[in-house]
Structures are given as structure tokens and as C-alpha cells.
Amino acid sequence: MKKKKDIDCLFKDEKSHECCNSHDASSWEQLFNASQDPILVVRPDGIIVEANDATLQAARKTRNEVIGQGICKIVHGGRWPHIKCPLEEFLMTCTPKVEETRLPGLFGEYSFAISPVKGMDGKVDRIMLIARELTRDEIRKVDSIRTAKLAAIGELAAGVAHEVNNPVTGIINFAQVLLDKYTFDAAGIDIVQKIIKEGNRIASITHNLISFSRADSGARKPVNPVEIVKESLALVQHQLQKDGIMVVTDFPEKDFFIVADFRQLQQVLLNLISNSRYALNARYPGFDSKKNIEISCFEKQVDGHRVCHITVKDYGTGLPQSILERLFEPFFTTKPPGKGTGLGLSISYGIIKDHGGDLRVNSVLEKYTEMLIELPSGI
């Protein structure tokens, strides 16, 4: 059997500067492929030069589809030109590190141990990445750290919002006084009206920031989550039909209930449906049979507890894996300037967390985006 050149070269004898004998090379190749964890060997520029069998299975690709490709394309499923891949950037530093990331197509998170390998000249010419799937406890720990960070950002955002709110209100009121009591030509009126419009826009952002940091919780009572989904869809049905978007639903025959604020959960669902609509219209400006949103709502047992699962999935533009963990940060948006404030998902995340649940995202660029809501079930 012909030995892989890159594996041979990884294990050169440092004194003789020659590759190990064929038996040793074969043994290293067997060990490399025997690992149950994905292992990749890449150049500092992120190009993959070797991958073991576990990597091919995890990425669901053949060897020819992996070797020679960029690490971001294989691990994250690709990226947009204007968004940098943090994994690619870190490889260029050639510094050992443990990086948490995802492999596309898998519902789980991986920890990558990044180990630079120096050549005979003392320079790093290869980097080995060993992936290990995180346990449930490790994922919970990561989630708790992420939640704590968002809470800290929320407190800061609320403070800024309150400080900005009063002067903005003054600007809007003074501009209105100018319109009411003074005479302007058409150009002057237009300028003052624009001041009021932009002031109201700032006021809306500050209001959303306060909502993000301290969700206004109404009365919580037993509600059927399926009814929340149905009523949310009824509100946007006309828009979806106008865009040629078909909604496919999957609901259980038997009713079940959760204790929740109906209005708040409806706000979350409307935001997720709106994002799906935007992604589908971006990928399919006209009519297309793939212009679908799939929504399911069901109850299942998780660790001995009843849990409500709501999923909203679209087959629009998808998202680069490298930015998924930033989606719930306030002001982070993938939309062009003026198309979004970057607060919708942050507020939605806060609402779900406030209900004792979890909001997650799975996405592969140019394939799909799936938002998953988990909420405690039962009354």
C-alpha cells in the first residue's frame, strides 16, 4: 500500500533528516487513522494537507474533498468574504491553544487542540489539530459562561441606554418645537423632519437595549406552545404568501402545556420567522420551490424532564459556522447597514433564558439555518 507523503514527512528522524522506514511509517499511519477523534494537519495558511478517517466521517466528505481545502471550509462550512474566520487567523500565530468550535452537519460542539509542528529549520510548517466532542457538562459550562457575558453586556447596555434616552428625547422635542413655532422653507422642514426621524430611531434602539437587559415579563400562565406558533404565523401569513414562501408545520395531535408569557414567546417566534424570511428572499429573490420554512413543536423527555422543543428552519443563505456564537451578542448583525439593529436575537435569547430555557442555532453556509428553542414543559 502506498504511504501518504504528508504523514511520512511528519515523522522524520531528526538526526538523519530522513523519513522513518516503511514499517514505522505504516505504523504511524495506522495510529493516525485509528484515532476516534478527528485529526487534521494543516499549513499555517490554513490549507489541509492530511486528515484521518474520523475527520472524513465527521465532515461527511471524501478524502479528495478535504485535502487541499481551507480549514474554514471543512470545519465551518465556509465563510463570507467580509467575515474573518477566527480559526484561520489563530493558525497564523502558530501558538498552541485549545479552541472550541463546530463541525458542520453535527449537533454538537468540539474542542480543538492546536499544536504547531516545527520543521528542521525551526520554523512551523505544519499544525496538528485534534478535535474532541464536548460532553454535555462541558457544553453547559460553555453556555453558562456565554450567558454570564451576555448578562454583563446587558447591564452595560442598559446603563448606556438610560444615559442616552433623556438627551435623545430632548432632541426630538426641541425639533418638534421648531416645526410647530417657526417657519421654514421646504428644505428646512425636510431637515428638521429628518432630525426627528433619526432621533426616534435612536429612541427605538435604546428601548430595545432596555428590553434586552431587563425583559418586561408579563403574567405567565399555562399555554399551549402550538397555539403560540399558529397565532404568530397568522400575523405574518400575508407577508409570507406575498414572498412566495411556504410554511411546513409539524405539530403533535395531543395538546401539551408550558408556563410562559404568551406575548413574549410570540415576539421570539416572530423574530425568528422574520429572519428566515429575510434569508430566503436573499437567496431566492423570486419564486422557488425551495423557498420553505419548516416549523415543528413537540414535547419529549430529556434527562427525566419534559421539554418543549420548537424549531424554525429555513433553506436560505445559511450562516458561516465561525459567527454562530456571536449571533446573540447585542448589535451583531449579518444584515447590511440599515437593515437590522442586531438586537432581535439578543432580546429573544434573553426572553428564552428568562423562561428557564435555551435558544441555539445550527447552520451551514448556503444550505440552511435552524433555530432551536427548548423550554421546560408541564404545569
N, C-alpha and C positions, 0 to 999 in steps of 0.2 A: 504494500500500500504506500502511495506517495505521501510523504510527510509535508505538512503545511509549512511553508518557508518562514512565516512570521513567528510561529511557535518555536521553530528551531532557533531562530535568531534571538528569541527572548532568553534563551537559556545557554548562552555561550559560556565556555570555560574562560574565566577572566585571565588566566595565566597564558594559555596557549592561543587565545583570541580565536579559537576555532569552535565550531559547534560540537556539542556532545555527540557520541557515537549514535548510530541508528537505534540501538536498543534503548538508550537513555531518552532520545527524542521521542520515541514511540511511547515510553512510559509517561513522559510529561504530557503528551497529547491525550493519553488515556485518562490521566488525572484531571486534566483541564476539562475534558468532556464529561467526566464522572460527577463533577460538582452539580448538586441540585440547585444551586444558586446561579443566576445569570452572571457571566463574567465577560467583559469586553476589554479589548486592548485598543487604544486609540492613540493617534498622534496629538501633539499639543494643540494643533489647529482643529481638533475635534473629529477628524476622519477616522472611521473604524477600520482597523487592519486585521482584527481577529475577534471571533465571538464563539463561545461554546454552545453546545446543543441546548442547554437550558435557556440561553438568551433567545435562540431561534424559536423555541416553544413559547416563551413568554411574549415575544413580539409578534408571534404568529406569522413569521416570514421565513423564506428560504435563505440559505447562506449567500447566494448571489444577490439577494435583495438587501442584505445587511452590509456585507464587506464593501468598503469604498464609499459608504454613505456617511453623512454628517451625524454625529451623536444625537443632535436635537431632533432630527427627522425620525430616528429609530426609537429613541426613548420617549420623546414628547409628541411625536406625530407631526412635527414640522412647526413652523412659526411664521408670523407675519414679518415682512421686511423691516418695518419700523419698530419692532419689539425685539430686544436682545434676549438671547437665551442665557439665563444665569449659569447653567451648567457649562456651556461653551466658554463663557467669559472666565469661569473659575479654572478651567483646564489650562488656560494660557498662563496662569500664575504658577503652575507646576508645584503646587503646595499640597501636602497631604490633608485630607479633610473627609468628614462624613456628611453627605448631602442627602436630604430627604426629597424624594421626587416620585413620579409615577411612570408606569409603563402603559401606553395606550391599549385600550381593549380590556384592561384588567380592573376589577373593582377592588382596589387595594392600593396601599402606598408602600414604597420601597425606600430603604436606606442604602445609599451608595457609598462604599468605602473607596476613596480615590487615592491611589498610590502611584506616585511618579517613579519611573524606572530610568536610571541613568545609563548612558552608553559608555564606551571605553574612553571617550574624550571628557567624561564627567558632566556632559550636558544631558538633560532629559529629552529623550527622543521617543519614548513610549510612556503611556499612562495606563495603568490597570484599574478598572472599575469593577468592584464586586458588589452585586446587589443582594439585598436580603429583605424579604417581605416583613413589614412591621406586624407585630402582634396586636390584638385588639386593645390590650392595655397601653401599648406604646402609642397607638393611634389616639386613644383617649387623652393621653398625656399631651400629645401634639395639639389636639383640639382645645384642651384647657389652656395651654399657653397662648394659642391663637385668640381664644375668647378673652383672655386677660388683656392682651394687647389691644383688641378692639374696644374693650371697656375703657382702657386708659385713653385711647384716641377719642372715644365718645365724650369723656369728661372734658378733655381739652376742646373738642369741637363745641360743646355746649357753652363753655366759658367764652369762646370767641364769638359764638352766635349772639349771646346776650349783650356783649360789648358792642357788636356791630348793629344790632337791631334798633337801638334808640336813635343813633345818628341817621340811619337809613330812613327811619320813619320821619325824622325831621326834614330830610332832603325831599321826600315825597310830598309832605305837607306844604313846605315852602314853595315848591314848584307848582303845586296846585293853586296856591295863593297868587302866584304870578299870573297864571291863566285867568283867574277869576277877577282880579282887580286892575290888571294892566293891559294895555292894548299893544299887540304885536302884529307885524306883518305875517304873511303865510310861512315864511322861513323861520321866523322866531317862534311861532306857535308849534311848528314841527319839532324844533329843538327842545322846547320845554316838554312836549309830549313824550319825546324820546327819553328825557331825564326821568320822567315819571315811570315809563315802561321799564327802563333798566333798574330803577330803584325798586319797583315791585318784584323784578326778577331776583334781586339780591335778597329782598324780604322773604321770598319763597324759599330760597336756598337756606337762609338762617332758620326758617320754620322747619325745614326738613332735617337740618342738623340737630335741632332740639328734639325732634321726633326720633331721630336715630339714637340719641344719647339717653332719652327717657321716653320710652314708648307710652303713649297715653292709653292706659288699659281700661277698657270699659267693663261692663258686667260680664262675667264668664258663667256660662251655664251649659248643660248638656246639649250638644248639637250633632247632627248627622253630617260628617265631613263631605259626603257625596252631595248633599244639598248645597253646601258652600261652593263646591266646584260647579254644579249646574247653574246656580244663580250668577256666578262670576262669568260663565260662558254666555249666559243670556245677555249680559251687559255689553259684550264685545262681539256678539254674533254678527251684527250688521257689518262691522269693520272687516271681520274675517272673510265673510262672504264676498264683500267688495274686492278684496285682495285675491280671491280665488283660493283661499286656504281652507282645507277640510280638516275637521277635528274628529279624531277617532278616540272613543272613550271605552274604558273597561271598568265597570263597577260591579260589586257583588250583589247577588239577589237579596241577601239578608241585610237589614239595617244594622249599623253599629254606631256607637256614640263616643264623643270625646268632650271634655270640658274645656271650652275655649271662648274667646271673644270672636263672634261671627264676623264683625266688621273688619277686625284686624287681619284675620286669616283670608278674608276676601281681598283685602289690599295686597297681601302677599301673592295670591294667585293671579290677580290682575296684572301685577308687575311681571311675573314670570311669563304669562301668556303674551304680554306686550313685547318682551324681549324676544320670544320665539317668533312672533310676527315680524319683527324688525329683521331678524336673521334670515328668515325665509324670503322676505321681499328683497333683501340684499343679494341673495344667491339666485333667486328666480324672479326677476322683475315682472315677468308676465305669467301666464297660466302654465302650470306644470303639474303632472300627476304626482310628483314627489313633494309637493307643497302641503305637507301634512303636519299636524300637531297631535301627538299621542298623549292622552291623559288617563291615568289609572288611579284608583283609590281603593285600598283594601286593608284588611286587618290581618296581622299574623303574630305569632309568638316569637319573641326574641329574649333569650336568657330567662325564660319563665315569666316574661311580662308581655301583655298585649300591647301591640304597637300599631299605630295607624301610618300607612305608607301612602304618600301622594307623589306621583311622578309627572313631570311635564317634559316631554321630549319632542324636539324638532330636528329636522334634517336640513337645516340651513347652513350657514357658513362655518359652524363649529368654532372652537376656540383653541389656541395653542396651549398645550399642556403646561408650559412654563409659566403661564399667568393665572392658572386656575385658583391658586391660593391667594391671589390678590383681589379676586372678584368682589369680595365682601368688604374690602377696605373703602372707607368713605372717599369720594372724589375720584376713585379709579374707574375709568370707563374705557371701553373698546370702541365707542362710537366717535364719530368725527366731532370737532368743536361745534357747540351749539345744538347738538343732537341729544345730549344727555348730561346730567349733573354728576353721575357716579354715586348717587345716594340711594337709588331704588333697592338694590340688592343689600346694601348695608342696613337699611331700615328693615327689610324683610328678614334678614339674618337675626337682627335684634328681637323682632317680634316672635320668631320661632323659638329662639333661645329663652325668651321670657316665658314661653309656654312650656318650658321643660323639654323641648325637642331639639332637632338638629336639621340644618339645611346644608346639603352637599351638592357638588356638581361633578359630573363626568362628561368629558367632551373630547372629541378628536377633530382636528382641523379638517375642514371641508367634508365632514361626514355627519356629525350630529352633536347636539348638546342635550344633556339630560339633567334636570334639576330634581333632586330627591328630598322630600320632606318627611321627617319622622316625628311623630307626636305620641305622647302617652295616650293609650286608649282605655276605654272603660269609664264607668261613672260610679 
